[in-house]
Amino acid sequence: MTLQQEIIQALGAKPQIDVAGEIRRSVDFLKSYLQTLPVY
């Protein structure tokens, strides 16, 4: 096992990142959070 593989396993990181998927996930999270705030 390479050092990179050990680090990925130890941190529970993804070996590859889907950029579009991560952006969508972040936008969905922010949208969900903002909808919980009161409107002034």
mmCIF entry with sequence, helices, sheets and N, C-alpha, C, O atoms, coordinates in Angstrom:
data_MODEL
# 
_entry.id   MODEL 
# 
_entity.id                         1 
_entity.type                       polymer 
_entity.pdbx_number_of_molecules   1 
# 
_entity_poly.entity_id                      1 
_entity_poly.type                           'polypeptide(L)' 
_entity_poly.nstd_linkage                   no 
_entity_poly.nstd_monomer                   no 
_entity_poly.pdbx_seq_one_letter_code       MTLQQEIIQALGAKPQIDVAGEIRRSVDFLKSYLQTLPVY 
_entity_poly.pdbx_seq_one_letter_code_can   MTLQQEIIQALGAKPQIDVAGEIRRSVDFLKSYLQTLPVY 
_entity_poly.pdbx_strand_id                 A 
# 
loop_
_entity_poly_seq.entity_id 
_entity_poly_seq.num 
_entity_poly_seq.mon_id 
_entity_poly_seq.hetero 
1 1  MET n 
1 2  THR n 
1 3  LEU n 
1 4  GLN n 
1 5  GLN n 
1 6  GLU n 
1 7  ILE n 
1 8  ILE n 
1 9  GLN n 
1 10 ALA n 
1 11 LEU n 
1 12 GLY n 
1 13 ALA n 
1 14 LYS n 
1 15 PRO n 
1 16 GLN n 
1 17 ILE n 
1 18 ASP n 
1 19 VAL n 
1 20 ALA n 
1 21 GLY n 
1 22 GLU n 
1 23 ILE n 
1 24 ARG n 
1 25 ARG n 
1 26 SER n 
1 27 VAL n 
1 28 ASP n 
1 29 PHE n 
1 30 LEU n 
1 31 LYS n 
1 32 SER n 
1 33 TYR n 
1 34 LEU n 
1 35 GLN n 
1 36 THR n 
1 37 LEU n 
1 38 PRO n 
1 39 VAL n 
1 40 TYR n 
# 
_struct_asym.id          A 
_struct_asym.entity_id   1 
# 
loop_
_struct_conf.conf_type_id 
_struct_conf.id 
_struct_conf.pdbx_PDB_helix_id 
_struct_conf.beg_label_comp_id 
_struct_conf.beg_label_asym_id 
_struct_conf.beg_label_seq_id 
_struct_conf.pdbx_beg_PDB_ins_code 
_struct_conf.end_label_comp_id 
_struct_conf.end_label_asym_id 
_struct_conf.end_label_seq_id 
_struct_conf.pdbx_end_PDB_ins_code 
_struct_conf.beg_auth_comp_id 
_struct_conf.beg_auth_asym_id 
_struct_conf.beg_auth_seq_id 
_struct_conf.end_auth_comp_id 
_struct_conf.end_auth_asym_id 
_struct_conf.end_auth_seq_id 
_struct_conf.pdbx_PDB_helix_class 
_struct_conf.details 
_struct_conf.pdbx_PDB_helix_length 
HELX_P HELX_P1 AA1 LEU A 3  ? LEU A 11 ? LEU A 3  LEU A 11 1 ? 9  
HELX_P HELX_P2 AA2 VAL A 19 ? LEU A 34 ? VAL A 19 LEU A 34 1 ? 16 
# 
_struct_conf_type.id          HELX_P 
_struct_conf_type.criteria    ? 
_struct_conf_type.reference   ? 
# 
loop_
_atom_site.group_PDB 
_atom_site.id 
_atom_site.type_symbol 
_atom_site.label_atom_id 
_atom_site.label_alt_id 
_atom_site.label_comp_id 
_atom_site.label_asym_id 
_atom_site.label_entity_id 
_atom_site.label_seq_id 
_atom_site.pdbx_PDB_ins_code 
_atom_site.Cartn_x 
_atom_site.Cartn_y 
_atom_site.Cartn_z 
_atom_site.occupancy 
_atom_site.B_iso_or_equiv 
_atom_site.pdbx_formal_charge 
_atom_site.auth_seq_id 
_atom_site.auth_comp_id 
_atom_site.auth_asym_id 
_atom_site.auth_atom_id 
_atom_site.pdbx_PDB_model_num 
ATOM 1   N N  . MET A 1 1  ? 0.860   -1.181 0.000   1.00 0.00 ? 1  MET A N  1 
ATOM 2   C CA . MET A 1 1  ? 0.000   0.000  0.000   1.00 0.00 ? 1  MET A CA 1 
ATOM 3   C C  . MET A 1 1  ? 0.899   1.236  0.000   1.00 0.00 ? 1  MET A C  1 
ATOM 4   O O  . MET A 1 1  ? 1.846   1.330  0.782   1.00 0.00 ? 1  MET A O  1 
ATOM 5   N N  . THR A 1 2  ? 0.591   2.175  -0.883  1.00 0.00 ? 2  THR A N  1 
ATOM 6   C CA . THR A 1 2  ? 1.386   3.397  -0.963  1.00 0.00 ? 2  THR A CA 1 
ATOM 7   C C  . THR A 1 2  ? 1.026   4.337  0.188   1.00 0.00 ? 2  THR A C  1 
ATOM 8   O O  . THR A 1 2  ? -0.007  4.175  0.838   1.00 0.00 ? 2  THR A O  1 
ATOM 9   N N  . LEU A 1 3  ? 1.876   5.303  0.422   1.00 0.00 ? 3  LEU A N  1 
ATOM 10  C CA . LEU A 1 3  ? 1.622   6.291  1.471   1.00 0.00 ? 3  LEU A CA 1 
ATOM 11  C C  . LEU A 1 3  ? 0.319   7.035  1.192   1.00 0.00 ? 3  LEU A C  1 
ATOM 12  O O  . LEU A 1 3  ? -0.457  7.306  2.108   1.00 0.00 ? 3  LEU A O  1 
ATOM 13  N N  . GLN A 1 4  ? 0.085   7.363  -0.074  1.00 0.00 ? 4  GLN A N  1 
ATOM 14  C CA . GLN A 1 4  ? -1.148  8.063  -0.445  1.00 0.00 ? 4  GLN A CA 1 
ATOM 15  C C  . GLN A 1 4  ? -2.366  7.214  -0.098  1.00 0.00 ? 4  GLN A C  1 
ATOM 16  O O  . GLN A 1 4  ? -3.347  7.732  0.437   1.00 0.00 ? 4  GLN A O  1 
ATOM 17  N N  . GLN A 1 5  ? -2.317  5.933  -0.391  1.00 0.00 ? 5  GLN A N  1 
ATOM 18  C CA . GLN A 1 5  ? -3.434  5.041  -0.077  1.00 0.00 ? 5  GLN A CA 1 
ATOM 19  C C  . GLN A 1 5  ? -3.643  4.929  1.430   1.00 0.00 ? 5  GLN A C  1 
ATOM 20  O O  . GLN A 1 5  ? -4.780  4.869  1.898   1.00 0.00 ? 5  GLN A O  1 
ATOM 21  N N  . GLU A 1 6  ? -2.547  4.901  2.190   1.00 0.00 ? 6  GLU A N  1 
ATOM 22  C CA . GLU A 1 6  ? -2.649  4.836  3.652   1.00 0.00 ? 6  GLU A CA 1 
ATOM 23  C C  . GLU A 1 6  ? -3.323  6.092  4.203   1.00 0.00 ? 6  GLU A C  1 
ATOM 24  O O  . GLU A 1 6  ? -4.171  6.010  5.091   1.00 0.00 ? 6  GLU A O  1 
ATOM 25  N N  . ILE A 1 7  ? -2.944  7.247  3.674   1.00 0.00 ? 7  ILE A N  1 
ATOM 26  C CA . ILE A 1 7  ? -3.528  8.513  4.129   1.00 0.00 ? 7  ILE A CA 1 
ATOM 27  C C  . ILE A 1 7  ? -5.015  8.565  3.781   1.00 0.00 ? 7  ILE A C  1 
ATOM 28  O O  . ILE A 1 7  ? -5.835  8.961  4.609   1.00 0.00 ? 7  ILE A O  1 
ATOM 29  N N  . ILE A 1 8  ? -5.361  8.166  2.560   1.00 0.00 ? 8  ILE A N  1 
ATOM 30  C CA . ILE A 1 8  ? -6.764  8.146  2.139   1.00 0.00 ? 8  ILE A CA 1 
ATOM 31  C C  . ILE A 1 8  ? -7.569  7.253  3.065   1.00 0.00 ? 8  ILE A C  1 
ATOM 32  O O  . ILE A 1 8  ? -8.664  7.622  3.488   1.00 0.00 ? 8  ILE A O  1 
ATOM 33  N N  . GLN A 1 9  ? -7.039  6.086  3.381   1.00 0.00 ? 9  GLN A N  1 
ATOM 34  C CA . GLN A 1 9  ? -7.748  5.150  4.250   1.00 0.00 ? 9  GLN A CA 1 
ATOM 35  C C  . GLN A 1 9  ? -7.845  5.691  5.679   1.00 0.00 ? 9  GLN A C  1 
ATOM 36  O O  . GLN A 1 9  ? -8.897  5.584  6.308   1.00 0.00 ? 9  GLN A O  1 
ATOM 37  N N  . ALA A 1 10 ? -6.767  6.265  6.191   1.00 0.00 ? 10 ALA A N  1 
ATOM 38  C CA . ALA A 1 10 ? -6.754  6.768  7.566   1.00 0.00 ? 10 ALA A CA 1 
ATOM 39  C C  . ALA A 1 10 ? -7.730  7.930  7.754   1.00 0.00 ? 10 ALA A C  1 
ATOM 40  O O  . ALA A 1 10 ? -8.372  8.044  8.799   1.00 0.00 ? 10 ALA A O  1 
ATOM 41  N N  . LEU A 1 11 ? -7.839  8.784  6.747   1.00 0.00 ? 11 LEU A N  1 
ATOM 42  C CA . LEU A 1 11 ? -8.712  9.953  6.853   1.00 0.00 ? 11 LEU A CA 1 
ATOM 43  C C  . LEU A 1 11 ? -10.126 9.686  6.359   1.00 0.00 ? 11 LEU A C  1 
ATOM 44  O O  . LEU A 1 11 ? -11.016 10.518 6.529   1.00 0.00 ? 11 LEU A O  1 
ATOM 45  N N  . GLY A 1 12 ? -10.329 8.534  5.753   1.00 0.00 ? 12 GLY A N  1 
ATOM 46  C CA . GLY A 1 12 ? -11.645 8.230  5.205   1.00 0.00 ? 12 GLY A CA 1 
ATOM 47  C C  . GLY A 1 12 ? -11.974 9.114  4.014   1.00 0.00 ? 12 GLY A C  1 
ATOM 48  O O  . GLY A 1 12 ? -13.142 9.394  3.741   1.00 0.00 ? 12 GLY A O  1 
ATOM 49  N N  . ALA A 1 13 ? -10.940 9.552  3.306   1.00 0.00 ? 13 ALA A N  1 
ATOM 50  C CA . ALA A 1 13 ? -11.120 10.440 2.158   1.00 0.00 ? 13 ALA A CA 1 
ATOM 51  C C  . ALA A 1 13 ? -11.500 9.640  0.916   1.00 0.00 ? 13 ALA A C  1 
ATOM 52  O O  . ALA A 1 13 ? -11.327 8.422  0.859   1.00 0.00 ? 13 ALA A O  1 
ATOM 53  N N  . LYS A 1 14 ? -12.016 10.354 -0.065  1.00 0.00 ? 14 LYS A N  1 
ATOM 54  C CA . LYS A 1 14 ? -12.332 9.726  -1.344  1.00 0.00 ? 14 LYS A CA 1 
ATOM 55  C C  . LYS A 1 14 ? -11.065 9.722  -2.199  1.00 0.00 ? 14 LYS A C  1 
ATOM 56  O O  . LYS A 1 14 ? -10.360 10.729 -2.254  1.00 0.00 ? 14 LYS A O  1 
ATOM 57  N N  . PRO A 1 15 ? -10.767 8.616  -2.861  1.00 0.00 ? 15 PRO A N  1 
ATOM 58  C CA . PRO A 1 15 ? -9.561  8.583  -3.696  1.00 0.00 ? 15 PRO A CA 1 
ATOM 59  C C  . PRO A 1 15 ? -9.662  9.504  -4.913  1.00 0.00 ? 15 PRO A C  1 
ATOM 60  O O  . PRO A 1 15 ? -8.647  9.980  -5.422  1.00 0.00 ? 15 PRO A O  1 
ATOM 61  N N  . GLN A 1 16 ? -10.879 9.752  -5.374  1.00 0.00 ? 16 GLN A N  1 
ATOM 62  C CA . GLN A 1 16 ? -11.092 10.691 -6.475  1.00 0.00 ? 16 GLN A CA 1 
ATOM 63  C C  . GLN A 1 16 ? -12.279 11.571 -6.120  1.00 0.00 ? 16 GLN A C  1 
ATOM 64  O O  . GLN A 1 16 ? -13.202 11.142 -5.428  1.00 0.00 ? 16 GLN A O  1 
ATOM 65  N N  . ILE A 1 17 ? -12.242 12.800 -6.600  1.00 0.00 ? 17 ILE A N  1 
ATOM 66  C CA . ILE A 1 17 ? -13.300 13.752 -6.270  1.00 0.00 ? 17 ILE A CA 1 
ATOM 67  C C  . ILE A 1 17 ? -14.082 14.097 -7.533  1.00 0.00 ? 17 ILE A C  1 
ATOM 68  O O  . ILE A 1 17 ? -13.501 14.442 -8.561  1.00 0.00 ? 17 ILE A O  1 
ATOM 69  N N  . ASP A 1 18 ? -15.392 14.000 -7.442  1.00 0.00 ? 18 ASP A N  1 
ATOM 70  C CA . ASP A 1 18 ? -16.287 14.417 -8.526  1.00 0.00 ? 18 ASP A CA 1 
ATOM 71  C C  . ASP A 1 18 ? -16.608 15.889 -8.279  1.00 0.00 ? 18 ASP A C  1 
ATOM 72  O O  . ASP A 1 18 ? -17.446 16.217 -7.439  1.00 0.00 ? 18 ASP A O  1 
ATOM 73  N N  . VAL A 1 19 ? -15.940 16.765 -9.015  1.00 0.00 ? 19 VAL A N  1 
ATOM 74  C CA . VAL A 1 19 ? -16.053 18.206 -8.778  1.00 0.00 ? 19 VAL A CA 1 
ATOM 75  C C  . VAL A 1 19 ? -17.497 18.680 -8.910  1.00 0.00 ? 19 VAL A C  1 
ATOM 76  O O  . VAL A 1 19 ? -18.000 19.384 -8.034  1.00 0.00 ? 19 VAL A O  1 
ATOM 77  N N  . ALA A 1 20 ? -18.158 18.306 -9.983  1.00 0.00 ? 20 ALA A N  1 
ATOM 78  C CA . ALA A 1 20 ? -19.542 18.742 -10.194 1.00 0.00 ? 20 ALA A CA 1 
ATOM 79  C C  . ALA A 1 20 ? -20.440 18.230 -9.074  1.00 0.00 ? 20 ALA A C  1 
ATOM 80  O O  . ALA A 1 20 ? -21.318 18.951 -8.600  1.00 0.00 ? 20 ALA A O  1 
ATOM 81  N N  . GLY A 1 21 ? -20.225 16.999 -8.654  1.00 0.00 ? 21 GLY A N  1 
ATOM 82  C CA . GLY A 1 21 ? -21.020 16.425 -7.571  1.00 0.00 ? 21 GLY A CA 1 
ATOM 83  C C  . GLY A 1 21 ? -20.786 17.134 -6.247  1.00 0.00 ? 21 GLY A C  1 
ATOM 84  O O  . GLY A 1 21 ? -21.726 17.349 -5.482  1.00 0.00 ? 21 GLY A O  1 
ATOM 85  N N  . GLU A 1 22 ? -19.541 17.498 -5.972  1.00 0.00 ? 22 GLU A N  1 
ATOM 86  C CA . GLU A 1 22 ? -19.218 18.205 -4.732  1.00 0.00 ? 22 GLU A CA 1 
ATOM 87  C C  . GLU A 1 22 ? -19.821 19.608 -4.728  1.00 0.00 ? 22 GLU A C  1 
ATOM 88  O O  . GLU A 1 22 ? -20.316 20.071 -3.700  1.00 0.00 ? 22 GLU A O  1 
ATOM 89  N N  . ILE A 1 23 ? -19.780 20.276 -5.865  1.00 0.00 ? 23 ILE A N  1 
ATOM 90  C CA . ILE A 1 23 ? -20.391 21.608 -5.958  1.00 0.00 ? 23 ILE A CA 1 
ATOM 91  C C  . ILE A 1 23 ? -21.893 21.500 -5.740  1.00 0.00 ? 23 ILE A C  1 
ATOM 92  O O  . ILE A 1 23 ? -22.469 22.296 -5.000  1.00 0.00 ? 23 ILE A O  1 
ATOM 93  N N  . ARG A 1 24 ? -22.529 20.528 -6.373  1.00 0.00 ? 24 ARG A N  1 
ATOM 94  C CA . ARG A 1 24 ? -23.975 20.323 -6.213  1.00 0.00 ? 24 ARG A CA 1 
ATOM 95  C C  . ARG A 1 24 ? -24.312 20.042 -4.748  1.00 0.00 ? 24 ARG A C  1 
ATOM 96  O O  . ARG A 1 24 ? -25.289 20.571 -4.219  1.00 0.00 ? 24 ARG A O  1 
ATOM 97  N N  . ARG A 1 25 ? -23.498 19.205 -4.095  1.00 0.00 ? 25 ARG A N  1 
ATOM 98  C CA . ARG A 1 25 ? -23.724 18.867 -2.691  1.00 0.00 ? 25 ARG A CA 1 
ATOM 99  C C  . ARG A 1 25 ? -23.599 20.108 -1.811  1.00 0.00 ? 25 ARG A C  1 
ATOM 100 O O  . ARG A 1 25 ? -24.393 20.299 -0.890  1.00 0.00 ? 25 ARG A O  1 
ATOM 101 N N  . SER A 1 26 ? -22.602 20.952 -2.090  1.00 0.00 ? 26 SER A N  1 
ATOM 102 C CA . SER A 1 26 ? -22.410 22.186 -1.317  1.00 0.00 ? 26 SER A CA 1 
ATOM 103 C C  . SER A 1 26 ? -23.569 23.156 -1.521  1.00 0.00 ? 26 SER A C  1 
ATOM 104 O O  . SER A 1 26 ? -24.060 23.749 -0.560  1.00 0.00 ? 26 SER A O  1 
ATOM 105 N N  . VAL A 1 27 ? -24.003 23.319 -2.761  1.00 0.00 ? 27 VAL A N  1 
ATOM 106 C CA . VAL A 1 27 ? -25.118 24.219 -3.057  1.00 0.00 ? 27 VAL A CA 1 
ATOM 107 C C  . VAL A 1 27 ? -26.389 23.720 -2.379  1.00 0.00 ? 27 VAL A C  1 
ATOM 108 O O  . VAL A 1 27 ? -27.135 24.505 -1.795  1.00 0.00 ? 27 VAL A O  1 
ATOM 109 N N  . ASP A 1 28 ? -26.633 22.417 -2.456  1.00 0.00 ? 28 ASP A N  1 
ATOM 110 C CA . ASP A 1 28 ? -27.824 21.852 -1.812  1.00 0.00 ? 28 ASP A CA 1 
ATOM 111 C C  . ASP A 1 28 ? -27.788 22.057 -0.299  1.00 0.00 ? 28 ASP A C  1 
ATOM 112 O O  . ASP A 1 28 ? -28.811 22.353 0.318   1.00 0.00 ? 28 ASP A O  1 
ATOM 113 N N  . PHE A 1 29 ? -26.596 21.897 0.299   1.00 0.00 ? 29 PHE A N  1 
ATOM 114 C CA . PHE A 1 29 ? -26.450 22.108 1.733   1.00 0.00 ? 29 PHE A CA 1 
ATOM 115 C C  . PHE A 1 29 ? -26.760 23.562 2.101   1.00 0.00 ? 29 PHE A C  1 
ATOM 116 O O  . PHE A 1 29 ? -27.521 23.824 3.033   1.00 0.00 ? 29 PHE A O  1 
ATOM 117 N N  . LEU A 1 30 ? -26.168 24.501 1.366   1.00 0.00 ? 30 LEU A N  1 
ATOM 118 C CA . LEU A 1 30 ? -26.402 25.920 1.651   1.00 0.00 ? 30 LEU A CA 1 
ATOM 119 C C  . LEU A 1 30 ? -27.862 26.296 1.442   1.00 0.00 ? 30 LEU A C  1 
ATOM 120 O O  . LEU A 1 30 ? -28.435 27.043 2.236   1.00 0.00 ? 30 LEU A O  1 
ATOM 121 N N  . LYS A 1 31 ? -28.458 25.787 0.387   1.00 0.00 ? 31 LYS A N  1 
ATOM 122 C CA . LYS A 1 31 ? -29.866 26.061 0.112   1.00 0.00 ? 31 LYS A CA 1 
ATOM 123 C C  . LYS A 1 31 ? -30.743 25.555 1.251   1.00 0.00 ? 31 LYS A C  1 
ATOM 124 O O  . LYS A 1 31 ? -31.650 26.252 1.706   1.00 0.00 ? 31 LYS A O  1 
ATOM 125 N N  . SER A 1 32 ? -30.466 24.348 1.704   1.00 0.00 ? 32 SER A N  1 
ATOM 126 C CA . SER A 1 32 ? -31.232 23.757 2.797   1.00 0.00 ? 32 SER A CA 1 
ATOM 127 C C  . SER A 1 32 ? -31.064 24.577 4.078   1.00 0.00 ? 32 SER A C  1 
ATOM 128 O O  . SER A 1 32 ? -32.037 24.824 4.791   1.00 0.00 ? 32 SER A O  1 
ATOM 129 N N  . TYR A 1 33 ? -29.836 24.996 4.367   1.00 0.00 ? 33 TYR A N  1 
ATOM 130 C CA . TYR A 1 33 ? -29.570 25.786 5.563   1.00 0.00 ? 33 TYR A CA 1 
ATOM 131 C C  . TYR A 1 33 ? -30.280 27.139 5.500   1.00 0.00 ? 33 TYR A C  1 
ATOM 132 O O  . TYR A 1 33 ? -30.914 27.559 6.468   1.00 0.00 ? 33 TYR A O  1 
ATOM 133 N N  . LEU A 1 34 ? -30.171 27.812 4.369   1.00 0.00 ? 34 LEU A N  1 
ATOM 134 C CA . LEU A 1 34 ? -30.781 29.135 4.238   1.00 0.00 ? 34 LEU A CA 1 
ATOM 135 C C  . LEU A 1 34 ? -32.299 29.082 4.358   1.00 0.00 ? 34 LEU A C  1 
ATOM 136 O O  . LEU A 1 34 ? -32.918 30.043 4.815   1.00 0.00 ? 34 LEU A O  1 
ATOM 137 N N  . GLN A 1 35 ? -32.895 27.982 3.957   1.00 0.00 ? 35 GLN A N  1 
ATOM 138 C CA . GLN A 1 35 ? -34.343 27.847 4.058   1.00 0.00 ? 35 GLN A CA 1 
ATOM 139 C C  . GLN A 1 35 ? -34.804 27.684 5.507   1.00 0.00 ? 35 GLN A C  1 
ATOM 140 O O  . GLN A 1 35 ? -35.991 27.838 5.794   1.00 0.00 ? 35 GLN A O  1 
ATOM 141 N N  . THR A 1 36 ? -33.887 27.376 6.417   1.00 0.00 ? 36 THR A N  1 
ATOM 142 C CA . THR A 1 36 ? -34.259 27.238 7.828   1.00 0.00 ? 36 THR A CA 1 
ATOM 143 C C  . THR A 1 36 ? -34.210 28.571 8.567   1.00 0.00 ? 36 THR A C  1 
ATOM 144 O O  . THR A 1 36 ? -34.715 28.676 9.684   1.00 0.00 ? 36 THR A O  1 
ATOM 145 N N  . LEU A 1 37 ? -33.607 29.590 7.955   1.00 0.00 ? 37 LEU A N  1 
ATOM 146 C CA . LEU A 1 37 ? -33.466 30.886 8.617   1.00 0.00 ? 37 LEU A CA 1 
ATOM 147 C C  . LEU A 1 37 ? -34.745 31.700 8.481   1.00 0.00 ? 37 LEU A C  1 
ATOM 148 O O  . LEU A 1 37 ? -35.447 31.600 7.474   1.00 0.00 ? 37 LEU A O  1 
ATOM 149 N N  . PRO A 1 38 ? -35.049 32.505 9.495   1.00 0.00 ? 38 PRO A N  1 
ATOM 150 C CA . PRO A 1 38 ? -36.239 33.356 9.396   1.00 0.00 ? 38 PRO A CA 1 
ATOM 151 C C  . PRO A 1 38 ? -36.024 34.462 8.364   1.00 0.00 ? 38 PRO A C  1 
ATOM 152 O O  . PRO A 1 38 ? -34.905 34.936 8.166   1.00 0.00 ? 38 PRO A O  1 
ATOM 153 N N  . VAL A 1 39 ? -37.096 34.857 7.723   1.00 0.00 ? 39 VAL A N  1 
ATOM 154 C CA . VAL A 1 39 ? -37.047 35.928 6.722   1.00 0.00 ? 39 VAL A CA 1 
ATOM 155 C C  . VAL A 1 39 ? -37.436 37.226 7.418   1.00 0.00 ? 39 VAL A C  1 
ATOM 156 O O  . VAL A 1 39 ? -38.459 37.292 8.100   1.00 0.00 ? 39 VAL A O  1 
ATOM 157 N N  . TYR A 1 40 ? -36.625 38.244 7.245   1.00 0.00 ? 40 TYR A N  1 
ATOM 158 C CA . TYR A 1 40 ? -36.909 39.536 7.881   1.00 0.00 ? 40 TYR A CA 1 
ATOM 159 C C  . TYR A 1 40 ? -37.510 40.490 6.907   1.00 0.00 ? 40 TYR A C  1 
ATOM 160 O O  . TYR A 1 40 ? -37.815 41.628 7.265   1.00 0.00 ? 40 TYR A O  1 
# 
